[in-house]
Amino acid sequence: MTDIVNEYYGPKAVRRISFIAVGLISYAFIMFYFAMSVTPPDWWLTTKTAEGIPNMQNAFAAIFGQECG
């Protein structure tokens, strides 16, 4: 995609898109980090107990934090 943008708008636009992408990825990383740090309500921890997931916070951290467990 950056090749097409470079062809029509030049390298300045590609650089702008790259910086925007880095900013959005950083923002998402920070938000997921804080979401894993927030203390969850008790009702959410046990919502998937019947499906074999005893603690939803640990599952959330394993998926979004990419922790090996």
PQR file with spaces between the fields and no chain letter, atoms N, CA, C, O and H, PARSE charges and radii, in Angstrom:
ATOM       1  N    MET     1       0.820   -1.184    0.000 -0.4000 1.5000
ATOM       2  CA   MET     1       0.000    0.000    0.000 -0.0000 2.0000
ATOM       3  C    MET     1       0.867    1.251    0.000  0.5500 1.7000
ATOM       4  O    MET     1       0.542    2.247   -0.647 -0.5500 1.4000
ATOM       5  N    THR     2       1.975    1.188    0.735 -0.4000 1.5000
ATOM       6  CA   THR     2       2.828    2.370    0.773 -0.0000 2.0000
ATOM       7  C    THR     2       3.430    2.676   -0.596  0.5500 1.7000
ATOM       8  O    THR     2       3.739    3.828   -0.901 -0.5500 1.4000
ATOM       9  H    THR     2       2.239    0.380    1.261  0.4000 1.0000
ATOM      10  N    ASP     3       3.595    1.633   -1.425 -0.4000 1.5000
ATOM      11  CA   ASP     3       4.109    1.878   -2.778 -0.0000 2.0000
ATOM      12  C    ASP     3       3.126    2.710   -3.595  0.5500 1.7000
ATOM      13  O    ASP     3       3.522    3.612   -4.332 -0.5500 1.4000
ATOM      14  H    ASP     3       3.343    0.697   -1.177  0.4000 1.0000
ATOM      15  N    ILE     4       1.853    2.398   -3.457 -0.4000 1.5000
ATOM      16  CA   ILE     4       0.825    3.149   -4.197 -0.0000 2.0000
ATOM      17  C    ILE     4       0.757    4.588   -3.686  0.5500 1.7000
ATOM      18  O    ILE     4       0.684    5.532   -4.473 -0.5500 1.4000
ATOM      19  H    ILE     4       1.531    1.665   -2.858  0.4000 1.0000
ATOM      20  N    VAL     5       0.781    4.744   -2.366 -0.4000 1.5000
ATOM      21  CA   VAL     5       0.753    6.085   -1.785 -0.0000 2.0000
ATOM      22  C    VAL     5       1.992    6.859   -2.218  0.5500 1.7000
ATOM      23  O    VAL     5       1.902    8.044   -2.535 -0.5500 1.4000
ATOM      24  H    VAL     5       0.841    3.977   -1.727  0.4000 1.0000
ATOM      25  N    ASN     6       3.147    6.200   -2.233 -0.4000 1.5000
ATOM      26  CA   ASN     6       4.383    6.850   -2.653 -0.0000 2.0000
ATOM      27  C    ASN     6       4.291    7.286   -4.111  0.5500 1.7000
ATOM      28  O    ASN     6       4.773    8.362   -4.465 -0.5500 1.4000
ATOM      29  H    ASN     6       3.220    5.236   -1.975  0.4000 1.0000
ATOM      30  N    GLU     7       3.686    6.474   -4.949 -0.4000 1.5000
ATOM      31  CA   GLU     7       3.574    6.792   -6.368 -0.0000 2.0000
ATOM      32  C    GLU     7       2.722    8.041   -6.601  0.5500 1.7000
ATOM      33  O    GLU     7       3.047    8.877   -7.444 -0.5500 1.4000
ATOM      34  H    GLU     7       3.295    5.600   -4.661  0.4000 1.0000
ATOM      35  N    TYR     8       1.629    8.157   -5.845 -0.4000 1.5000
ATOM      36  CA   TYR     8       0.697    9.270   -6.081 -0.0000 2.0000
ATOM      37  C    TYR     8       0.959   10.500   -5.221  0.5500 1.7000
ATOM      38  O    TYR     8       0.768   11.627   -5.676 -0.5500 1.4000
ATOM      39  H    TYR     8       1.365    7.478   -5.160  0.4000 1.0000
ATOM      40  N    TYR     9       1.400   10.289   -3.968 -0.4000 1.5000
ATOM      41  CA   TYR     9       1.521   11.416   -3.041 -0.0000 2.0000
ATOM      42  C    TYR     9       2.959   11.704   -2.603  0.5500 1.7000
ATOM      43  O    TYR     9       3.235   12.767   -2.045 -0.5500 1.4000
ATOM      44  H    TYR     9       1.555    9.373   -3.598  0.4000 1.0000
ATOM      45  N    GLY    10       3.861   10.780   -2.848 -0.4000 1.5000
ATOM      46  CA   GLY    10       5.263   11.005   -2.536 -0.0000 2.0000
ATOM      47  C    GLY    10       5.689   10.437   -1.196  0.5500 1.7000
ATOM      48  O    GLY    10       4.864    9.962   -0.416 -0.5500 1.4000
ATOM      49  H    GLY    10       3.637    9.916   -3.300  0.4000 1.0000
ATOM      50  N    PRO    11       6.990   10.489   -0.938 -0.5600 1.5000
ATOM      51  CA   PRO    11       7.531    9.891    0.289  0.2800 2.0000
ATOM      52  C    PRO    11       7.092   10.596    1.576  0.5500 1.7000
ATOM      53  O    PRO    11       7.082    9.988    2.646 -0.5500 1.4000
ATOM      54  N    LYS    12       6.738   11.854    1.473 -0.4000 1.5000
ATOM      55  CA   LYS    12       6.278   12.579    2.660 -0.0000 2.0000
ATOM      56  C    LYS    12       4.982   11.965    3.204  0.5500 1.7000
ATOM      57  O    LYS    12       4.812   11.848    4.418 -0.5500 1.4000
ATOM      58  H    LYS    12       6.746   12.348    0.603  0.4000 1.0000
ATOM      59  N    ALA    13       4.081   11.578    2.319 -0.4000 1.5000
ATOM      60  CA   ALA    13       2.822   10.951    2.738 -0.0000 2.0000
ATOM      61  C    ALA    13       3.073    9.557    3.320  0.5500 1.7000
ATOM      62  O    ALA    13       2.420    9.158    4.285 -0.5500 1.4000
ATOM      63  H    ALA    13       4.219   11.672    1.333  0.4000 1.0000
ATOM      64  N    VAL    14       4.008    8.828    2.739 -0.4000 1.5000
ATOM      65  CA   VAL    14       4.341    7.496    3.255 -0.0000 2.0000
ATOM      66  C    VAL    14       4.924    7.615    4.658  0.5500 1.7000
ATOM      67  O    VAL    14       4.594    6.821    5.539 -0.5500 1.4000
ATOM      68  H    VAL    14       4.538    9.152    1.955  0.4000 1.0000
ATOM      69  N    ARG    15       5.770    8.583    4.862 -0.4000 1.5000
ATOM      70  CA   ARG    15       6.348    8.810    6.188 -0.0000 2.0000
ATOM      71  C    ARG    15       5.252    9.152    7.191  0.5500 1.7000
ATOM      72  O    ARG    15       5.269    8.664    8.321 -0.5500 1.4000
ATOM      73  H    ARG    15       6.037    9.228    4.146  0.4000 1.0000
ATOM      74  N    ARG    16       4.302    9.986    6.785 -0.4000 1.5000
ATOM      75  CA   ARG    16       3.194   10.359    7.666 -0.0000 2.0000
ATOM      76  C    ARG    16       2.363    9.135    8.031  0.5500 1.7000
ATOM      77  O    ARG    16       1.993    8.957    9.192 -0.5500 1.4000
ATOM      78  H    ARG    16       4.288   10.382    5.867  0.4000 1.0000
ATOM      79  N    ILE    17       2.068    8.291    7.043 -0.4000 1.5000
ATOM      80  CA   ILE    17       1.290    7.076    7.307 -0.0000 2.0000
ATOM      81  C    ILE    17       2.050    6.157    8.256  0.5500 1.7000
ATOM      82  O    ILE    17       1.452    5.556    9.148 -0.5500 1.4000
ATOM      83  H    ILE    17       2.368    8.435    6.101  0.4000 1.0000
ATOM      84  N    SER    18       3.353    6.046    8.071 -0.4000 1.5000
ATOM      85  CA   SER    18       4.167    5.193    8.935 -0.0000 2.0000
ATOM      86  C    SER    18       4.154    5.689   10.380  0.5500 1.7000
ATOM      87  O    SER    18       4.033    4.892   11.310 -0.5500 1.4000
ATOM      88  H    SER    18       3.839    6.534    7.346  0.4000 1.0000
ATOM      89  N    PHE    19       4.277    6.987   10.567 -0.4000 1.5000
ATOM      90  CA   PHE    19       4.249    7.539   11.926 -0.0000 2.0000
ATOM      91  C    PHE    19       2.871    7.376   12.566  0.5500 1.7000
ATOM      92  O    PHE    19       2.772    7.110   13.764 -0.5500 1.4000
ATOM      93  H    PHE    19       4.375    7.634    9.811  0.4000 1.0000
ATOM      94  N    ILE    20       1.828    7.530   11.791 -0.4000 1.5000
ATOM      95  CA   ILE    20       0.477    7.314   12.313 -0.0000 2.0000
ATOM      96  C    ILE    20       0.298    5.866   12.731  0.5500 1.7000
ATOM      97  O    ILE    20      -0.288    5.591   13.778 -0.5500 1.4000
ATOM      98  H    ILE    20       1.908    7.746   10.818  0.4000 1.0000
ATOM      99  N    ALA    21       0.796    4.935   11.925 -0.4000 1.5000
ATOM     100  CA   ALA    21       0.689    3.508   12.256 -0.0000 2.0000
ATOM     101  C    ALA    21       1.443    3.187   13.543  0.5500 1.7000
ATOM     102  O    ALA    21       0.935    2.455   14.391 -0.5500 1.4000
ATOM     103  H    ALA    21       1.272    5.157   11.075  0.4000 1.0000
ATOM     104  N    VAL    22       2.643    3.725   13.694 -0.4000 1.5000
ATOM     105  CA   VAL    22       3.422    3.505   14.914 -0.0000 2.0000
ATOM     106  C    VAL    22       2.681    4.078   16.117  0.5500 1.7000
ATOM     107  O    VAL    22       2.648    3.452   17.177 -0.5500 1.4000
ATOM     108  H    VAL    22       3.056    4.321   13.004  0.4000 1.0000
ATOM     109  N    GLY    23       2.094    5.242   15.967 -0.4000 1.5000
ATOM     110  CA   GLY    23       1.333    5.849   17.054 -0.0000 2.0000
ATOM     111  C    GLY    23       0.120    5.026   17.449  0.5500 1.7000
ATOM     112  O    GLY    23      -0.149    4.853   18.637 -0.5500 1.4000
ATOM     113  H    GLY    23       2.120    5.750   15.106  0.4000 1.0000
ATOM     114  N    LEU    24      -0.612    4.519   16.475 -0.4000 1.5000
ATOM     115  CA   LEU    24      -1.802    3.721   16.779 -0.0000 2.0000
ATOM     116  C    LEU    24      -1.443    2.386   17.424  0.5500 1.7000
ATOM     117  O    LEU    24      -2.131    1.935   18.339 -0.5500 1.4000
ATOM     118  H    LEU    24      -0.394    4.660   15.510  0.4000 1.0000
ATOM     119  N    ILE    25      -0.373    1.757   16.955 -0.4000 1.5000
ATOM     120  CA   ILE    25       0.071    0.499   17.560 -0.0000 2.0000
ATOM     121  C    ILE    25       0.523    0.740   18.994  0.5500 1.7000
ATOM     122  O    ILE    25       0.222   -0.059   19.881 -0.5500 1.4000
ATOM     123  H    ILE    25       0.187    2.124   16.212  0.4000 1.0000
ATOM     124  N    SER    26       1.236    1.825   19.226 -0.4000 1.5000
ATOM     125  CA   SER    26       1.675    2.156   20.587 -0.0000 2.0000
ATOM     126  C    SER    26       0.482    2.430   21.499  0.5500 1.7000
ATOM     127  O    SER    26       0.453    1.985   22.647 -0.5500 1.4000
ATOM     128  H    SER    26       1.480    2.474   18.506  0.4000 1.0000
ATOM     129  N    TYR    27      -0.485    3.155   20.988 -0.4000 1.5000
ATOM     130  CA   TYR    27      -1.697    3.448   21.766 -0.0000 2.0000
ATOM     131  C    TYR    27      -2.417    2.157   22.143  0.5500 1.7000
ATOM     132  O    TYR    27      -2.829    1.989   23.291 -0.5500 1.4000
ATOM     133  H    TYR    27      -0.461    3.516   20.055  0.4000 1.0000
ATOM     134  N    ALA    28      -2.569    1.248   21.189 -0.4000 1.5000
ATOM     135  CA   ALA    28      -3.238   -0.024   21.466 -0.0000 2.0000
ATOM     136  C    ALA    28      -2.468   -0.823   22.511  0.5500 1.7000
ATOM     137  O    ALA    28      -3.071   -1.399   23.416 -0.5500 1.4000
ATOM     138  H    ALA    28      -2.233    1.384   20.257  0.4000 1.0000
ATOM     139  N    PHE    29      -1.141   -0.866   22.395 -0.4000 1.5000
ATOM     140  CA   PHE    29      -0.323   -1.574   23.374 -0.0000 2.0000
ATOM     141  C    PHE    29      -0.525   -1.012   24.773  0.5500 1.7000
ATOM     142  O    PHE    29      -0.692   -1.767   25.730 -0.5500 1.4000
ATOM     143  H    PHE    29      -0.651   -0.399   21.659  0.4000 1.0000
ATOM     144  N    ILE    30      -0.511    0.296   24.893 -0.4000 1.5000
ATOM     145  CA   ILE    30      -0.686    0.932   26.204 -0.0000 2.0000
ATOM     146  C    ILE    30      -2.080    0.652   26.768  0.5500 1.7000
ATOM     147  O    ILE    30      -2.218    0.386   27.962 -0.5500 1.4000
ATOM     148  H    ILE    30      -0.375    0.910   24.115  0.4000 1.0000
ATOM     149  N    MET    31      -3.102    0.707   25.932 -0.4000 1.5000
ATOM     150  CA   MET    31      -4.463    0.446   26.408 -0.0000 2.0000
ATOM     151  C    MET    31      -4.631   -0.996   26.872  0.5500 1.7000
ATOM     152  O    MET    31      -5.265   -1.240   27.899 -0.5500 1.4000
ATOM     153  H    MET    31      -2.990    0.923   24.962  0.4000 1.0000
ATOM     154  N    PHE    32      -4.071   -1.962   26.130 -0.4000 1.5000
ATOM     155  CA   PHE    32      -4.152   -3.360   26.562 -0.0000 2.0000
ATOM     156  C    PHE    32      -3.364   -3.578   27.849  0.5500 1.7000
ATOM     157  O    PHE    32      -3.789   -4.342   28.715 -0.5500 1.4000
ATOM     158  H    PHE    32      -3.556   -1.764   25.295  0.4000 1.0000
ATOM     159  N    TYR    33      -2.234   -2.920   27.979 -0.4000 1.5000
ATOM     160  CA   TYR    33      -1.446   -3.030   29.202 -0.0000 2.0000
ATOM     161  C    TYR    33      -2.250   -2.534   30.405  0.5500 1.7000
ATOM     162  O    TYR    33      -2.288   -3.191   31.445 -0.5500 1.4000
ATOM     163  H    TYR    33      -1.888   -2.298   27.275  0.4000 1.0000
ATOM     164  N    PHE    34      -2.886   -1.384   30.259 -0.4000 1.5000
ATOM     165  CA   PHE    34      -3.694   -0.863   31.363 -0.0000 2.0000
ATOM     166  C    PHE    34      -4.943   -1.709   31.602  0.5500 1.7000
ATOM     167  O    PHE    34      -5.377   -1.857   32.745 -0.5500 1.4000
ATOM     168  H    PHE    34      -2.855   -0.850   29.414  0.4000 1.0000
ATOM     169  N    ALA    35      -5.521   -2.262   30.546 -0.4000 1.5000
ATOM     170  CA   ALA    35      -6.698   -3.120   30.714 -0.0000 2.0000
ATOM     171  C    ALA    35      -6.340   -4.382   31.497  0.5500 1.7000
ATOM     172  O    ALA    35      -7.164   -4.895   32.255 -0.5500 1.4000
ATOM     173  H    ALA    35      -5.169   -2.142   29.618  0.4000 1.0000
ATOM     174  N    MET    36      -5.137   -4.876   31.322 -0.4000 1.5000
ATOM     175  CA   MET    36      -4.715   -6.056   32.086 -0.0000 2.0000
ATOM     176  C    MET    36      -4.394   -5.703   33.532  0.5500 1.7000
ATOM     177  O    MET    36      -4.430   -6.572   34.403 -0.5500 1.4000
ATOM     178  H    MET    36      -4.468   -4.460   30.706  0.4000 1.0000
ATOM     179  N    SER    37      -4.082   -4.445   33.793 -0.4000 1.5000
ATOM     180  CA   SER    37      -3.730   -4.011   35.144 -0.0000 2.0000
ATOM     181  C    SER    37      -4.944   -3.678   36.005  0.5500 1.7000
ATOM     182  O    SER    37      -4.857   -3.705   37.233 -0.5500 1.4000
ATOM     183  H    SER    37      -4.053   -3.740   33.085  0.4000 1.0000
ATOM     184  N    VAL    38      -6.067   -3.369   35.378 -0.4000 1.5000
ATOM     185  CA   VAL    38      -7.268   -2.971   36.116 -0.0000 2.0000
ATOM     186  C    VAL    38      -7.848   -4.188   36.848  0.5500 1.7000
ATOM     187  O    VAL    38      -7.920   -5.282   36.288 -0.5500 1.4000
ATOM     188  H    VAL    38      -6.137   -3.347   34.381  0.4000 1.0000
ATOM     189  N    THR    39      -8.246   -3.991   38.066 -0.4000 1.5000
ATOM     190  CA   THR    39      -8.873   -5.063   38.832 -0.0000 2.0000
ATOM     191  C    THR    39     -10.264   -5.344   38.269  0.5500 1.7000
ATOM     192  O    THR    39     -11.104   -4.446   38.226 -0.5500 1.4000
ATOM     193  H    THR    39      -8.187   -3.102   38.521  0.4000 1.0000
ATOM     194  N    PRO    40     -10.516   -6.584   37.835 -0.5600 1.5000
ATOM     195  CA   PRO    40     -11.807   -6.899   37.226  0.2800 2.0000
ATOM     196  C    PRO    40     -12.900   -7.089   38.281  0.5500 1.7000
ATOM     197  O    PRO    40     -12.601   -7.405   39.432 -0.5500 1.4000
ATOM     198  N    PRO    41     -14.154   -6.898   37.897 -0.5600 1.5000
ATOM     199  CA   PRO    41     -15.251   -7.172   38.835  0.2800 2.0000
ATOM     200  C    PRO    41     -15.391   -8.683   39.049  0.5500 1.7000
ATOM     201  O    PRO    41     -14.996   -9.481   38.199 -0.5500 1.4000
ATOM     202  N    ASP    42     -15.948   -9.050   40.177 -0.4000 1.5000
ATOM     203  CA   ASP    42     -16.064  -10.473   40.527 -0.0000 2.0000
ATOM     204  C    ASP    42     -16.925  -11.252   39.548  0.5500 1.7000
ATOM     205  O    ASP    42     -16.636  -12.415   39.265 -0.5500 1.4000
ATOM     206  H    ASP    42     -16.268   -8.401   40.867  0.4000 1.0000
ATOM     207  N    TRP    43     -17.985  -10.630   39.022 -0.4000 1.5000
ATOM     208  CA   TRP    43     -18.861  -11.358   38.113 -0.0000 2.0000
ATOM     209  C    TRP    43     -18.148  -11.759   36.830  0.5500 1.7000
ATOM     210  O    TRP    43     -18.495  -12.773   36.225 -0.5500 1.4000
ATOM     211  H    TRP    43     -18.219   -9.686   39.252  0.4000 1.0000
ATOM     212  N    TRP    44     -17.160  -10.981   36.406 -0.4000 1.5000
ATOM     213  CA   TRP    44     -16.485  -11.275   35.146 -0.0000 2.0000
ATOM     214  C    TRP    44     -15.481  -12.415   35.287  0.5500 1.7000
ATOM     215  O    TRP    44     -15.239  -13.160   34.337 -0.5500 1.4000
ATOM     216  H    TRP    44     -16.879  -10.157   36.898  0.4000 1.0000
ATOM     217  N    LEU    45     -14.902  -12.544   36.470 -0.4000 1.5000
ATOM     218  CA   LEU    45     -13.895  -13.586   36.682 -0.0000 2.0000
ATOM     219  C    LEU    45     -14.453  -14.986   36.469  0.5500 1.7000
ATOM     220  O    LEU    45     -13.737  -15.884   36.025 -0.5500 1.4000
ATOM     221  H    LEU    45     -15.098  -11.939   37.242  0.4000 1.0000
ATOM     222  N    THR    46     -15.720  -15.170   36.783 -0.4000 1.5000
ATOM     223  CA   THR    46     -16.304  -16.520   36.739 -0.0000 2.0000
ATOM     224  C    THR    46     -17.329  -16.702   35.622  0.5500 1.7000
ATOM     225  O    THR    46     -18.113  -17.650   35.670 -0.5500 1.4000
ATOM     226  H    THR    46     -16.301  -14.441   37.144  0.4000 1.0000
ATOM     227  N    THR    47     -17.347  -15.826   34.621 -0.4000 1.5000
ATOM     228  CA   THR    47     -18.370  -15.934   33.584 -0.0000 2.0000
ATOM     229  C    THR    47     -18.206  -17.149   32.692  0.5500 1.7000
ATOM     230  O    THR    47     -19.197  -17.624   32.137 -0.5500 1.4000
ATOM     231  H    THR    47     -16.710  -15.056   34.582  0.4000 1.0000
ATOM     232  N    LYS    48     -17.010  -17.670   32.531 -0.4000 1.5000
ATOM     233  CA   LYS    48     -16.773  -18.819   31.651 -0.0000 2.0000
ATOM     234  C    LYS    48     -16.353  -20.076   32.408  0.5500 1.7000
ATOM     235  O    LYS    48     -15.700  -20.951   31.839 -0.5500 1.4000
ATOM     236  H    LYS    48     -16.205  -17.284   32.982  0.4000 1.0000
ATOM     237  N    THR    49     -16.721  -20.173   33.681 -0.4000 1.5000
ATOM     238  CA   THR    49     -16.361  -21.341   34.474 -0.0000 2.0000
ATOM     239  C    THR    49     -16.978  -22.606   33.898  0.5500 1.7000
ATOM     240  O    THR    49     -16.343  -23.660   33.912 -0.5500 1.4000
ATOM     241  H    THR    49     -17.251  -19.462   34.143  0.4000 1.0000
ATOM     242  N    ALA    50     -18.191  -22.521   33.397 -0.4000 1.5000
ATOM     243  CA   ALA    50     -18.863  -23.688   32.818 -0.0000 2.0000
ATOM     244  C    ALA    50     -18.163  -24.195   31.553  0.5500 1.7000
ATOM     245  O    ALA    50     -18.266  -25.375   31.218 -0.5500 1.4000
ATOM     246  H    ALA    50     -18.707  -21.664   33.386  0.4000 1.0000
ATOM     247  N    GLU    51     -17.455  -23.307   30.853 -0.4000 1.5000
ATOM     248  CA   GLU    51     -16.735  -23.683   29.636 -0.0000 2.0000
ATOM     249  C    GLU    51     -15.311  -24.142   29.919  0.5500 1.7000
ATOM     250  O    GLU    51     -14.560  -24.432   28.988 -0.5500 1.4000
ATOM     251  H    GLU    51     -17.372  -22.348   31.125  0.4000 1.0000
ATOM     252  N    GLY    52     -14.928  -24.211   31.191 -0.4000 1.5000
ATOM     253  CA   GLY    52     -13.603  -24.697   31.557 -0.0000 2.0000
ATOM     254  C    GLY    52     -12.547  -23.626   31.758  0.5500 1.7000
ATOM     255  O    GLY    52     -11.359  -23.939   31.837 -0.5500 1.4000
ATOM     256  H    GLY    52     -15.538  -23.975   31.948  0.4000 1.0000
ATOM     257  N    ILE    53     -12.962  -22.361   31.843 -0.4000 1.5000
ATOM     258  CA   ILE    53     -12.015  -21.273   32.091 -0.0000 2.0000
ATOM     259  C    ILE    53     -12.273  -20.766   33.511  0.5500 1.7000
ATOM     260  O    ILE    53     -13.228  -20.024   33.740 -0.5500 1.4000
ATOM     261  H    ILE    53     -13.927  -22.107   31.779  0.4000 1.0000
ATOM     262  N    PRO    54     -11.427  -21.162   34.462 -0.5600 1.5000
ATOM     263  CA   PRO    54     -11.706  -20.810   35.854  0.2800 2.0000
ATOM     264  C    PRO    54     -11.514  -19.328   36.185  0.5500 1.7000
ATOM     265  O    PRO    54     -12.137  -18.822   37.119 -0.5500 1.4000
ATOM     266  N    ASN    55     -10.659  -18.625   35.431 -0.4000 1.5000
ATOM     267  CA   ASN    55     -10.384  -17.223   35.743 -0.0000 2.0000
ATOM     268  C    ASN    55     -10.245  -16.448   34.430  0.5500 1.7000
ATOM     269  O    ASN    55      -9.272  -16.630   33.698 -0.5500 1.4000
ATOM     270  H    ASN    55     -10.152  -19.035   34.673  0.4000 1.0000
ATOM     271  N    MET    56     -11.205  -15.596   34.141 -0.4000 1.5000
ATOM     272  CA   MET    56     -11.195  -14.846   32.885 -0.0000 2.0000
ATOM     273  C    MET    56     -10.064  -13.823   32.826  0.5500 1.7000
ATOM     274  O    MET    56      -9.577  -13.521   31.737 -0.5500 1.4000
ATOM     275  H    MET    56     -11.996  -15.448   34.735  0.4000 1.0000
ATOM     276  N    GLN    57      -9.636  -13.286   33.957 -0.4000 1.5000
ATOM     277  CA   GLN    57      -8.544  -12.306   33.940 -0.0000 2.0000
ATOM     278  C    GLN    57      -7.248  -12.959   33.480  0.5500 1.7000
ATOM     279  O    GLN    57      -6.485  -12.361   32.721 -0.5500 1.4000
ATOM     280  H    GLN    57     -10.032  -13.531   34.842  0.4000 1.0000
ATOM     281  N    ASN    58      -6.995  -14.182   33.934 -0.4000 1.5000
ATOM     282  CA   ASN    58      -5.798  -14.892   33.485 -0.0000 2.0000
ATOM     283  C    ASN    58      -5.881  -15.205   31.991  0.5500 1.7000
ATOM     284  O    ASN    58      -4.879  -15.118   31.282 -0.5500 1.4000
ATOM     285  H    ASN    58      -7.614  -14.668   34.550  0.4000 1.0000
ATOM     286  N    ALA    59      -7.057  -15.564   31.521 -0.4000 1.5000
ATOM     287  CA   ALA    59      -7.230  -15.832   30.092 -0.0000 2.0000
ATOM     288  C    ALA    59      -7.035  -14.553   29.275  0.5500 1.7000
ATOM     289  O    ALA    59      -6.385  -14.577   28.230 -0.5500 1.4000
ATOM     290  H    ALA    59      -7.871  -15.635   32.098  0.4000 1.0000
ATOM     291  N    PHE    60      -7.590  -13.449   29.744 -0.4000 1.5000
ATOM     292  CA   PHE    60      -7.430  -12.156   29.067 -0.0000 2.0000
ATOM     293  C    PHE    60      -5.959  -11.765   28.984  0.5500 1.7000
ATOM     294  O    PHE    60      -5.485  -11.323   27.937 -0.5500 1.4000
ATOM     295  H    PHE    60      -8.118  -13.429   30.593  0.4000 1.0000
ATOM     296  N    ALA    61      -5.240  -11.930   30.090 -0.4000 1.5000
ATOM     297  CA   ALA    61      -3.815  -11.592   30.114 -0.0000 2.0000
ATOM     298  C    ALA    61      -3.003  -12.521   29.221  0.5500 1.7000
ATOM     299  O    ALA    61      -2.034  -12.090   28.596 -0.5500 1.4000
ATOM     300  H    ALA    61      -5.624  -12.289   30.941  0.4000 1.0000
ATOM     301  N    ALA    62      -3.389  -13.784   29.156 -0.4000 1.5000
ATOM     302  CA   ALA    62      -2.669  -14.726   28.301 -0.0000 2.0000
ATOM     303  C    ALA    62      -2.851  -14.404   26.833  0.5500 1.7000
ATOM     304  O    ALA    62      -1.916  -14.558   26.047 -0.5500 1.4000
ATOM     305  H    ALA    62      -4.176  -14.134   29.664  0.4000 1.0000
ATOM     306  N    ILE    63      -4.032  -13.960   26.449 -0.4000 1.5000
ATOM     307  CA   ILE    63      -4.296  -13.650   25.039 -0.0000 2.0000
ATOM     308  C    ILE    63      -3.705  -12.308   24.651  0.5500 1.7000
ATOM     309  O    ILE    63      -2.947  -12.222   23.685 -0.5500 1.4000
ATOM     310  H    ILE    63      -4.792  -13.835   27.087  0.4000 1.0000
ATOM     311  N    PHE    64      -4.037  -11.271   25.381 -0.4000 1.5000
ATOM     312  CA   PHE    64      -3.612   -9.932   24.991 -0.0000 2.0000
ATOM     313  C    PHE    64      -2.215   -9.574   25.471  0.5500 1.7000
ATOM     314  O    PHE    64      -1.558   -8.718   24.878 -0.5500 1.4000
ATOM     315  H    PHE    64      -4.653  -11.341   26.166  0.4000 1.0000
ATOM     316  N    GLY    65      -1.752  -10.218   26.540 -0.4000 1.5000
ATOM     317  CA   GLY    65      -0.406   -9.964   27.032 -0.0000 2.0000
ATOM     318  C    GLY    65       0.598  -10.941   26.462  0.5500 1.7000
ATOM     319  O    GLY    65       1.803  -10.779   26.658 -0.5500 1.4000
ATOM     320  H    GLY    65      -2.285  -10.913   27.022  0.4000 1.0000
ATOM     321  N    GLN    66       0.116  -11.957   25.757 -0.4000 1.5000
ATOM     322  CA   GLN    66       0.947  -12.985   25.138 -0.0000 2.0000
ATOM     323  C    GLN    66       1.856  -13.645   26.148  0.5500 1.7000
ATOM     324  O    GLN    66       3.035  -13.886   25.888 -0.5500 1.4000
ATOM     325  H    GLN    66      -0.862  -12.088   25.598  0.4000 1.0000
ATOM     326  N    GLU    67       1.288  -13.931   27.303 -0.4000 1.5000
ATOM     327  CA   GLU    67       2.048  -14.626   28.344 -0.0000 2.0000
ATOM     328  C    GLU    67       1.966  -16.117   28.109  0.5500 1.7000
ATOM     329  O    GLU    67       0.923  -16.638   27.714 -0.5500 1.4000
ATOM     330  H    GLU    67       0.330  -13.735   27.514  0.4000 1.0000
ATOM     331  N    CYS    68       3.050  -16.790   28.348 -0.4000 1.5000
ATOM     332  CA   CYS    68       3.052  -18.250   28.267 -0.0000 2.0000
ATOM     333  C    CYS    68       2.625  -18.779   29.621  0.5500 1.7000
ATOM     334  O    CYS    68       3.139  -18.352   30.655 -0.5500 1.4000
ATOM     335  H    CYS    68       3.897  -16.367   28.669  0.4000 1.0000
ATOM     336  N    GLY    69       1.712  -19.681   29.612 -0.4000 1.5000
ATOM     337  CA   GLY    69       1.238  -20.144   30.902 -0.0000 2.0000
ATOM     338  C    GLY    69       0.979  -21.548   30.893  0.5500 1.7000
ATOM     339  O    GLY    69       0.569  -22.106   31.910 -0.5500 1.4000
ATOM     340  H    GLY    69       1.295  -20.028   28.772  0.4000 1.0000
